[in-house]
């Protein structure tokens, strides 16, 4: 797949009404697809003999809070026979579900669950859209750029009560207090653990 721009034009011609734009960046072809047409595009790319992208590598998202359709849902496909990759992007907002690709690529199951868990993007007709990485009682979506770093609960196992307990989030360090010091300059204060090194000399 040497001429990616030509490949983009070929795909756009084969999928009228589905491809909004295409371009080549960093040696990879990116297609912008209409949200309602994503399944047709994925199916064609998987089954077309000219460019069979038979492997779904990943589904993820990018958050643009200033846009009305704030999320780009991004699909990465691989063609083993053509030794090439392709990226598909669709746009959606917080409330509009994206068609699930599980029936075309069964591996999309966990990718879509992860995207739902991290960004709150829902996938219509997904067989089991539950949280994957966060806890069952977790509130919010960690990779949204408007997600607060504090104010929610965390869980831990309490040895005395012999059960998992929920508590308000407590940060264990002054994570906002950066000194921007080069690690080669040496700290002007004692770092935790340095007191142990004195007896080793």
N, C-alpha and C positions, 0 to 999 in steps of 0.2 A: 504494500500500500504506500507507494512512493508519493503520488500526487494527492495529498489530502484535500486540497481545495476542490479538485475535480470530483473526488469522492463525495464531498459535501453537496455539490451541485447535483450529482446523480441521486443521492438520497432524497434531496428536496424535491426533485422532479418525480420520484417514485412515490412520494407521500404528499400529494397536494393538500393544502389546508392544514397540515400537521407541523411542518417546519417553518418557524417564524424567521430564523436567521441561522447562519453558520459561519464559523471562522476557525482559523488555525492559530494556536498559541502554544509555545513551548513544545512544538513537535507533535501536538495532539489535536485532533479535530473535535470541536465542540458544536453541538446542535442545540438551538433553543426551540423547544417543542411546546405546542399548545397543551395545556393541562389535560383537556378532555381527550386528546389524541395520543397520550403517552403509551397506552397499551398497544395501539395499532403500530406505532413506531418501534416499540420493543419487539413485537411479534415479527415485523418485517425484517428487522436487523438480525434476528435470530435465524430466520428461515430462508432468507434470500441466498441463492447460490453464489452470487457475485461478491458478497461481503458477509459471510456468516459470523456474526458476533455471538457465539454460543455460550460464552461464560460471563455471568454477572459478577463483577469484582466487588462492587460496593454500592450502597445507597446511603447518602448522607444529605445534609442540608447546610445552607448558609443563611444567617439572619441579617437582614437589612432593616432595622427598626424604622427608618425614616420613610420607607416605601409603604404604599397601601397594601400591595401584595408583598409582604415583608420577607417571605422565605423563598429561596431557590432550593428546590429538591434536585439533587444531582445524582445521576446514574452513571457508573463506569462499566463499560463492557470491553471484553477482550475477544479478539479473533485469533484462535490458535493457528488455523490454516493460513490466514493472511498476515500473521505476526503484526497485528496492529491493535490499537486501543481507540476508543471513542467515548466521548462524554456527552450525555444528554442533560439539559437543564429545563425545568419547568418552574413556573411561579405560582405561589398560592399564598393565602392569608391565614390568619389564626383560626378561622371558622370553616373554611372550605376544604373538604376532604379530597385527597388525591386517590385515584384508582389504584388498587393494590395489584402488584405484578406477580403475586405468588403463583397464579395459575400458569404463567409463562415461564418464570424462573422460580422454582420452589425455594431456592436459597434466599430469595427476597424476604422470606418470613422474618428472620432475625434482624436483617438490616432495617426493615420497616418498623419493627418493634423498638429497635434502638433509636431510630429517628423520632418516633413518637415519644419515647421516654425522655430524650434529651431536649427536644424542641417543642413538643406538644402538637406536632403535625399528625393528623389522623389519616388513615388509609381506608377507603371504602371497600367493603367486602373482604377485609382481612380476616382469616379464620380465627385468630387468637391475639387480638391487639391488647396485650397487657404490658405493664412496665417490665423492663428487662434488667436494668442496671441499678435502679434506685429501689428503696424500700417500699413495701406495700402502702404504707401510710404517708409517703413523701408528698409534699405539696409544692408544686412549681415545676419548672423545666430548666435544668441547670445550664444549658448552652444558649438560652435566650440572652441577648445582650442586656436585657432589662431585669435579669434575675438578681435579687439581692444576695449578698454574701453572708448576711446574718439575718436573724429574725425567724428562722424556722427551727424545728426540733431535730435532734439527732438521737440515735439509739446506741446503747452499749449494754453489755451483759453485767449485771450487778451480782457480785459474788455473795453478798449477804442475803439478798432476796432470792437468789438462784433463778433469775429470770431476766429477760430483756426489758429495759426501762427506757422510756422516752424522756428527754430533758431538753431545755433550751440550748441552742448552739453556744458553746463557749470556746473562743479561739485560744489556743494554747500559746500563742506568741503574739508579739506586737508586729503583725505582718505588714502594717502600713508604715512602719518606722524603718525605712531603708537608709543606709549610710552611703550606698553607691561606691563603696571602697573597692579598689582592686584587690583580688585575693593574694596578690604577690606583695602588697605593701605591708601586710601585717596589721592585725587589729590593735586599736589603742585600749582595748578592754579585754578582760579574760573571757575567752570563749568556753562554753560548757565542755568539760573533758580535759582542758589544758592543764588543770591542776594535777592530773594524774601523770602527766609527762615529766614533771619535775623530778620524780624519784627514779626515772629511767636513765638519767644522764650519768 
